[in-house]
Amino acid sequence: MANESFDVVIVGGGMGGLNLAALLTNAGKRVVVLEKAGRDQLGGRASSGKIGGAAIDNGIKGLILAGSQDEIFRRIGKSMPENVCRWTNSGEVHMHGKWRKIDEMVRGSIAEFAKIYMSTATEWSYDEIERLDDISVEQFVTERTQNPDVIDFFRYLGWLFGGTLSIPHDYSAGMLFYSVKKQFDTLGEFPSKSYWVKGGSGAIAGPLIEAIQERGGEIRSNASVSRIVIENGRVKGVEVEQGQRRVPTELLDTQFIEAPVVVSAVAIWDIFSILSEDDLSPWYADRLRHLHRKTLNDLTLTFGHDDPTLWDHSGPRWVQKGPVTGRPWCASSLEYSDDAKEYQATFWIQTGWWEKPDIFQIREASHKAALNKIFDDWEGDIRELFPGIVEKAHWRLRSFGPATLIETPGNVGRTLIDIKAEGVDGLYLIGERTSAAKVMGVYGAAQVALVASDMIMERLEKGA
């Protein structure tokens, strides 16, 4: 017997879950969002913290201006948060031991650059671009030119769109050109600007939370789902743990919440914490297991400053190979403080699922040692390339966590899972880059939420 019932239960209060809940409640559906963490962590990996008067993002986060998050805000009658970015993506890249201006690289090879970059993004259809999903950017470009400036430019794009992959030229060409084309179609120009939310990326969640509550939806924090209940291939609802453990080994009682539709909005690497593989077809469970550890992990190093002369604020910086780490990484300055004189110098490296430190083994001593070594060596890179940033900082923050599923050939597009779970009626999976998400991050979460909302509304209206 159910203690409560809703039209839709959404497990996970990250950006995917909040976006979807806002859309469904706006359409008049009874929705509850269950988030295992505290209320201050709504937004998931897009949530923000504070150091003094400065917002601190949970890893590096910038919005891609491609229409999906904007569309959700338009539908629910909310305004997008203010953009605090004062620079464009036309910064500098440190390649082959020296700094080079990105604009100069492009202008010096404009004919070949236009043939590969602009023509592909504007003249190819989305279907044609999707056929590049399993081709690397490096392969796509080197088959068309041997111009070193053009090749280096596309390696830089691999860092920009792929999030500083350990092997940046392994980024999927289909994912890169889909994102570029989508932004061009939305903006009417090629992507050259960034969007950094005033108050940090967590501020995106605020209007969504307001919209959900204004329309009668519920958001319950500190609500840990024990499992999604499935019987005879059909979703029945969820079981939610009740109370707090008095000893670490206590098995808590659960409350059953009934719903004809349950949405898992947790990251795919956490999917088996709420979904039993015994309720799935063996082949489908195996497919989820294959995907659920293929993560791109994000290391972020942030310094607080009030001396503007320490940093060139005209644009971001990309480093091809750090002098100490030997790794590629990116850097930018962000104006996240309430004090106009203060800013952050933020650096990020992303590592692959195949190497140490592995986020899922970080409790092991060898992985903790590997993590600390990267950060220590990285500060050596920064001391050499950006004198004063480390030594004169008022504060420093190191962070490490999973960013997304890695967007290499063979791990994007149709190789990913669909929103509708195979073989389970009423179960939808939106937690991490389904085949409907053509790019990572907040934009991808919004893109999936829009598609999932239409699917769920159709199902509920049919009464299936």
C-alpha positions as CSV (number, residue, x, y, z in Angstrom):
1,M,0.0,0.0,0.0
2,A,1.4,3.3,-1.0
3,N,2.0,6.0,1.6
4,E,1.8,8.7,-1.1
5,S,1.3,8.9,-4.9
6,F,2.4,11.2,-7.6
7,D,2.2,11.4,-11.4
8,V,6.0,11.4,-11.6
9,V,8.8,10.7,-9.1
10,I,12.2,12.1,-10.1
11,V,15.2,10.7,-8.3
12,G,18.0,13.3,-8.2
13,G,17.9,17.0,-7.8
14,G,20.7,17.9,-10.3
15,M,20.1,20.1,-13.3
16,G,18.5,17.3,-15.3
17,G,16.0,16.5,-12.5
18,L,15.2,20.2,-11.8
19,N,14.8,21.0,-15.5
20,L,12.4,18.1,-16.0
21,A,10.4,18.8,-12.9
22,A,10.0,22.4,-13.8
23,L,8.7,21.4,-17.3
24,L,6.3,18.8,-15.9
25,T,4.9,20.9,-13.1
26,N,4.4,23.7,-15.5
27,A,2.2,21.3,-17.5
28,G,0.1,20.6,-14.5
29,K,1.6,17.2,-13.4
30,R,2.0,16.2,-9.7
31,V,5.8,15.8,-9.3
32,V,8.1,15.1,-6.5
33,V,11.9,15.4,-6.7
34,L,13.9,13.3,-4.2
35,E,17.5,14.4,-3.6
36,K,19.7,12.5,-1.2
37,A,21.9,15.5,-0.4
38,G,21.1,18.7,1.5
39,R,19.1,21.5,-0.1
40,D,22.2,23.6,-0.6
41,Q,23.4,20.9,-3.1
42,L,20.4,21.1,-5.4
43,G,21.7,21.5,-8.9
44,G,24.1,18.6,-8.4
45,R,27.5,19.1,-10.0
46,A,26.3,22.6,-11.1
47,S,25.9,23.6,-7.5
48,S,28.1,26.4,-5.9
49,G,29.6,27.1,-2.6
50,K,31.1,30.3,-1.0
51,I,34.5,31.5,0.1
52,G,33.9,34.9,1.8
53,G,31.9,36.9,-0.7
54,A,32.9,34.8,-3.7
55,A,30.9,32.0,-5.3
56,I,32.8,28.8,-6.0
57,D,31.6,26.4,-8.6
58,N,31.6,22.6,-8.1
59,G,34.2,22.2,-10.8
60,I,34.5,24.5,-13.8
61,K,31.1,25.4,-15.3
62,G,30.1,27.6,-18.2
63,L,26.9,27.6,-20.1
64,I,26.9,26.9,-23.8
65,L,24.6,29.3,-25.6
66,A,22.8,26.8,-27.8
67,G,19.1,27.5,-26.8
68,S,18.1,24.5,-24.6
69,Q,18.4,26.0,-21.1
70,D,17.0,29.3,-22.5
71,E,14.1,27.4,-23.9
72,I,13.2,25.8,-20.6
73,F,13.4,29.1,-18.8
74,R,11.1,30.6,-21.5
75,R,8.5,27.8,-21.1
76,I,8.4,28.2,-17.3
77,G,8.3,32.0,-17.4
78,K,11.6,32.6,-15.8
79,S,14.6,34.8,-16.8
80,M,18.1,33.4,-17.3
81,P,20.6,34.5,-14.6
82,E,22.9,37.4,-15.4
83,N,26.1,36.6,-17.4
84,V,29.2,38.0,-15.6
85,C,31.7,37.1,-18.3
86,R,33.6,40.0,-19.7
87,W,35.7,38.1,-22.2
88,T,35.3,36.0,-25.3
89,N,36.9,32.7,-26.2
90,S,39.6,34.4,-28.3
91,G,42.4,34.0,-25.8
92,E,45.8,32.4,-26.1
93,V,47.1,28.9,-26.3
94,H,50.5,27.7,-25.1
95,M,51.7,25.3,-27.8
96,H,55.2,24.0,-28.7
97,G,56.7,26.0,-25.8
98,K,55.3,29.4,-26.6
99,W,52.1,31.5,-26.3
100,R,50.1,32.1,-29.5
101,K,47.0,34.2,-30.0
102,I,44.1,32.1,-31.2
103,D,42.9,34.8,-33.6
104,E,46.3,35.0,-35.2
105,M,46.3,31.2,-35.8
106,V,43.0,31.4,-37.5
107,R,43.7,34.5,-39.6
108,G,47.0,33.0,-40.8
109,S,45.3,30.0,-42.3
110,I,41.8,31.4,-42.9
111,A,41.1,29.6,-46.2
112,E,41.8,26.1,-44.9
113,F,40.2,26.9,-41.5
114,A,37.0,28.1,-43.2
115,K,36.9,25.0,-45.5
116,I,37.0,22.6,-42.5
117,Y,35.4,24.5,-39.6
118,M,32.9,26.8,-41.1
119,S,31.8,24.8,-44.1
120,T,31.2,21.6,-42.0
121,A,29.2,23.5,-39.4
122,T,27.0,25.4,-41.8
123,E,26.7,23.2,-44.9
124,W,26.4,19.7,-43.4
125,S,23.1,18.5,-42.0
126,Y,22.8,17.3,-38.4
127,D,22.4,13.7,-39.7
128,E,25.6,14.1,-41.7
129,I,27.4,15.5,-38.7
130,E,26.2,12.6,-36.5
131,R,28.0,10.2,-38.8
132,L,31.2,11.7,-37.5
133,D,30.4,10.6,-33.9
134,D,32.9,7.7,-34.0
135,I,35.6,9.6,-35.8
136,S,38.2,11.6,-33.8
137,V,38.7,15.3,-34.4
138,E,42.4,14.5,-35.2
139,Q,41.4,12.0,-37.9
140,F,38.8,14.3,-39.4
141,V,41.2,17.3,-39.7
142,T,44.4,15.5,-40.7
143,E,42.5,13.8,-43.6
144,R,41.7,17.3,-44.9
145,T,44.9,19.3,-44.2
146,Q,48.5,19.1,-43.1
147,N,48.6,22.7,-42.1
148,P,50.0,22.7,-38.6
149,D,48.1,25.9,-37.5
150,V,44.8,24.3,-38.5
151,I,45.6,21.0,-36.8
152,D,46.7,22.9,-33.6
153,F,43.5,25.0,-33.7
154,F,41.4,21.9,-33.7
155,R,43.4,20.4,-30.9
156,Y,42.6,23.5,-29.0
157,L,38.9,23.0,-29.8
158,G,39.2,19.5,-28.5
159,W,40.2,21.0,-25.1
160,L,37.5,23.6,-25.3
161,F,34.6,21.3,-26.1
162,G,36.0,18.1,-24.7
163,G,37.0,19.6,-21.4
164,T,40.8,19.3,-21.6
165,L,40.9,15.6,-22.4
166,S,44.0,13.8,-21.4
167,I,44.4,13.1,-25.1
168,P,42.6,16.1,-26.6
169,H,42.6,15.0,-30.2
170,D,40.5,11.9,-29.2
171,Y,37.4,14.1,-28.9
172,S,34.5,13.0,-31.1
173,A,34.3,15.1,-34.3
174,G,30.5,14.5,-34.4
175,M,30.1,16.0,-30.9
176,L,32.3,19.0,-31.7
177,F,30.6,20.0,-35.0
178,Y,27.1,19.3,-33.6
179,S,27.8,21.8,-30.8
180,V,29.3,24.4,-33.2
181,K,26.4,24.0,-35.6
182,K,23.8,24.2,-32.9
183,Q,25.3,27.4,-31.5
184,F,25.5,28.9,-35.0
185,D,21.9,28.1,-35.7
186,T,20.8,29.5,-32.3
187,L,23.0,32.7,-32.3
188,G,23.4,33.4,-36.0
189,E,27.2,33.4,-35.4
190,F,30.0,31.0,-34.6
191,P,30.6,30.4,-30.9
192,S,33.0,33.0,-29.6
193,K,31.6,34.0,-26.2
194,S,31.2,32.3,-22.8
195,Y,28.4,32.5,-20.3
196,W,29.3,32.5,-16.6
197,V,26.4,32.8,-14.2
198,K,26.4,35.6,-11.6
199,G,26.5,33.9,-8.2
200,G,28.1,30.8,-9.7
201,S,26.6,28.0,-11.7
202,G,24.4,27.0,-8.8
203,A,22.3,30.2,-9.4
204,I,20.8,28.4,-12.4
205,A,18.9,26.1,-10.1
206,G,17.2,29.0,-8.2
207,P,14.6,29.9,-10.8
208,L,13.9,26.2,-11.5
209,I,13.2,25.5,-7.8
210,E,10.9,28.5,-7.7
211,A,9.0,27.4,-10.7
212,I,8.5,23.8,-9.4
213,Q,7.2,25.0,-6.0
214,E,5.0,27.8,-7.5
215,R,3.2,25.2,-9.5
216,G,2.6,22.7,-6.7
217,G,5.6,20.4,-7.2
218,E,7.6,19.1,-4.2
219,I,11.4,19.0,-3.7
220,R,12.6,16.8,-0.8
221,S,16.2,17.0,0.2
222,N,18.0,14.5,2.4
223,A,15.6,11.9,0.8
224,S,17.6,8.8,0.0
225,V,16.0,6.4,-2.4
226,S,16.6,2.8,-1.5
227,R,15.4,1.4,-4.8
228,I,13.1,1.9,-7.8
229,V,10.3,-0.6,-7.4
230,I,9.6,-2.6,-10.6
231,E,7.1,-5.5,-10.9
232,N,6.5,-7.6,-14.0
233,G,8.4,-5.1,-16.2
234,R,6.4,-2.1,-15.0
235,V,7.5,0.7,-12.6
236,K,5.4,0.9,-9.4
237,G,7.2,3.7,-7.6
238,V,10.2,4.1,-5.2
239,E,11.2,3.2,-1.7
240,V,12.7,6.0,0.4
241,E,14.7,5.5,3.5
242,Q,13.2,6.9,6.7
243,G,14.9,8.4,9.7
244,Q,18.6,8.6,10.5
245,R,20.9,5.7,11.3
246,R,21.7,5.3,15.0
247,V,24.6,3.1,14.2
248,P,26.4,2.9,10.8
249,T,25.1,-0.6,10.1
250,E,21.5,0.0,10.8
251,L,19.0,-1.0,8.1
252,L,16.4,1.8,7.9
253,D,12.7,1.3,7.2
254,T,11.4,2.6,3.9
255,Q,8.4,4.5,2.7
256,F,6.8,3.5,-0.6
257,I,5.8,6.4,-3.0
258,E,3.7,5.2,-5.9
259,A,3.9,6.7,-9.4
260,P,3.3,5.4,-12.9
261,V,6.4,7.2,-14.1
262,V,9.8,7.2,-12.3
263,V,12.8,9.1,-13.7
264,S,16.3,8.4,-12.7
265,A,18.2,11.7,-12.8
266,V,21.2,10.4,-11.0
267,A,24.5,10.1,-12.8
268,I,24.8,6.9,-14.7
269,W,27.8,5.9,-12.5
270,D,25.4,5.8,-9.5
271,I,22.5,4.1,-11.3
272,F,22.9,0.7,-9.6
273,S,22.5,2.4,-6.2
274,I,18.8,2.8,-6.9
275,L,18.1,0.4,-9.7
276,S,18.4,-3.4,-9.3
277,E,20.0,-5.2,-12.2
278,D,17.8,-8.2,-11.3
279,D,14.8,-6.1,-12.7
280,L,16.5,-5.6,-16.0
281,S,17.3,-7.8,-19.0
282,P,20.8,-9.2,-18.6
283,W,22.0,-7.6,-21.9
284,Y,20.6,-4.2,-20.8
285,A,22.2,-4.3,-17.4
286,D,25.5,-5.3,-19.0
287,R,25.2,-2.3,-21.3
288,L,24.7,0.1,-18.4
289,R,27.6,-1.5,-16.6
290,H,29.8,-1.0,-19.6
291,L,29.0,2.8,-19.7
292,H,28.7,3.6,-16.1
293,R,32.4,4.0,-15.3
294,K,33.6,5.7,-18.6
295,T,33.9,9.0,-16.9
296,L,35.8,12.2,-17.6
297,N,37.0,13.4,-14.2
298,D,37.5,17.1,-13.3
299,L,40.4,18.6,-11.3
300,T,39.9,22.3,-10.5
301,L,42.4,24.6,-8.9
302,T,41.2,28.1,-8.0
303,F,43.0,31.1,-6.5
304,G,41.4,34.2,-5.0
305,H,43.1,37.6,-6.0
306,D,42.6,41.3,-5.8
307,D,45.6,42.4,-7.9
308,P,44.3,42.7,-11.5
309,T,47.8,43.1,-12.9
310,L,48.6,39.4,-12.2
311,W,46.2,38.2,-14.9
312,D,45.4,39.2,-18.5
313,H,41.6,39.3,-18.3
314,S,41.0,39.5,-22.1
315,G,40.3,35.8,-22.5
316,P,41.0,32.2,-21.4
317,R,44.3,30.4,-21.7
318,W,45.0,26.8,-22.9
319,V,48.2,25.0,-22.2
320,Q,49.1,22.1,-24.5
321,K,51.7,20.5,-22.3
322,G,52.5,21.8,-18.8
323,P,56.2,22.1,-18.1
324,V,56.0,20.0,-14.9
325,T,52.8,17.9,-15.3
326,G,53.2,17.2,-19.0
327,R,49.4,17.5,-19.2
328,P,47.1,19.8,-21.1
329,W,45.0,22.2,-19.1
330,C,42.9,25.3,-19.3
331,A,42.7,28.6,-17.3
332,S,40.4,31.6,-17.0
333,S,39.6,34.5,-14.7
334,L,36.1,34.7,-13.3
335,E,34.4,37.7,-11.6
336,Y,32.4,35.8,-9.0
337,S,32.9,38.1,-6.0
338,D,30.5,40.6,-4.5
339,D,33.6,42.9,-4.4
340,A,34.4,44.3,-7.8
341,K,38.1,44.4,-7.1
342,E,38.3,40.6,-6.4
343,Y,38.4,37.8,-9.0
344,Q,39.3,34.2,-9.3
345,A,42.0,32.6,-11.4
346,T,40.6,29.2,-12.2
347,F,42.5,26.2,-13.7
348,W,41.2,22.9,-14.8
349,I,42.5,19.5,-15.9
350,Q,40.4,16.6,-16.8
351,T,41.5,12.9,-16.6
352,G,40.1,9.8,-18.1
353,W,38.5,6.8,-16.5
354,W,41.5,4.6,-17.4
355,E,44.1,6.4,-15.3
356,K,44.9,7.3,-11.7
357,P,43.4,8.9,-9.8
358,D,40.2,7.0,-10.4
359,I,37.3,8.8,-8.7
360,F,35.7,5.5,-7.8
361,Q,38.8,4.2,-6.0
362,I,39.8,7.5,-4.4
363,R,39.6,6.0,-0.9
364,E,42.7,3.9,-1.8
365,A,46.0,5.4,-0.7
366,S,47.6,5.0,-4.2
367,H,44.9,7.0,-5.8
368,K,45.0,9.7,-3.2
369,A,48.7,10.0,-3.7
370,A,48.3,10.2,-7.5
371,L,45.7,13.0,-7.0
372,N,48.0,15.1,-4.7
373,K,50.9,14.7,-7.1
374,I,48.9,16.1,-10.0
375,F,47.9,19.1,-7.9
376,D,51.5,19.7,-6.6
377,D,53.0,19.4,-10.1
378,W,50.2,21.5,-11.5
379,E,51.1,24.4,-9.2
380,G,54.6,24.0,-10.5
381,D,53.3,24.6,-14.0
382,I,51.4,27.7,-12.9
383,R,54.3,29.2,-11.1
384,E,56.4,29.0,-14.3
385,L,53.7,30.2,-16.7
386,F,51.8,32.6,-14.5
387,P,54.2,34.1,-11.9
388,G,52.5,35.4,-8.8
389,I,49.2,33.5,-9.1
390,V,50.2,30.8,-6.6
391,E,52.4,32.9,-4.3
392,K,50.1,36.0,-3.9
393,A,46.7,34.2,-3.7
394,H,44.5,35.1,-0.7
395,W,43.0,31.6,-0.8
396,R,43.3,28.4,-2.7
397,L,40.7,25.6,-3.4
398,R,41.4,22.2,-4.9
399,S,38.5,20.0,-6.0
400,F,38.1,16.7,-7.8
401,G,35.1,14.8,-9.0
402,P,33.4,13.2,-12.0
403,A,32.4,15.6,-14.8
404,T,30.5,13.5,-17.3
405,L,30.8,10.5,-19.5
406,I,33.9,10.9,-21.7
407,E,33.1,12.1,-25.3
408,T,35.5,10.0,-27.3
409,P,34.7,8.1,-30.5
410,G,32.7,5.0,-29.6
411,N,31.2,6.6,-26.5
412,V,28.8,9.1,-27.9
413,G,25.6,9.3,-29.9
414,R,23.8,6.1,-30.6
415,T,26.2,4.1,-28.5
416,L,24.7,5.7,-25.4
417,I,21.4,4.6,-23.8
418,D,18.0,5.9,-24.7
419,I,15.8,8.0,-22.3
420,K,13.2,5.2,-22.1
421,A,14.7,2.2,-20.2
422,E,14.6,-1.0,-22.3
423,G,12.1,-3.5,-21.0
424,V,10.7,-1.5,-18.1
425,D,7.4,0.4,-18.7
426,G,7.4,3.8,-17.0
427,L,11.1,4.1,-16.3
428,Y,13.1,6.9,-17.8
429,L,16.9,7.5,-17.5
430,I,18.2,11.1,-17.9
431,G,21.0,11.1,-15.4
432,E,24.1,11.4,-17.6
433,R,24.2,11.9,-21.3
434,T,21.7,9.7,-23.0
435,S,21.7,9.5,-26.8
436,A,19.5,12.6,-26.8
437,A,22.3,14.7,-25.3
438,K,24.7,16.0,-28.0
439,V,27.1,17.8,-25.6
440,M,28.0,17.6,-22.0
441,G,27.1,19.8,-19.0
442,V,24.2,22.0,-18.2
443,Y,23.3,22.4,-21.9
444,G,23.1,18.6,-22.4
445,A,21.0,18.2,-19.2
446,A,18.5,20.8,-20.5
447,Q,18.5,19.1,-24.0
448,V,17.6,15.8,-22.4
449,A,15.0,17.3,-20.1
450,L,13.1,18.8,-23.1
451,V,13.0,15.5,-24.9
452,A,12.1,13.5,-21.8
453,S,9.3,16.0,-20.9
454,D,7.6,15.4,-24.2
455,M,7.9,11.6,-23.9
456,I,6.5,11.6,-20.4
457,M,3.6,14.0,-21.1
458,E,2.6,11.8,-24.1
459,R,2.6,8.7,-21.9
460,L,0.7,10.3,-19.0
461,E,-1.9,11.8,-21.3
462,K,-2.5,8.3,-22.9
463,G,-2.9,6.9,-19.4
464,A,-0.6,4.0,-20.4
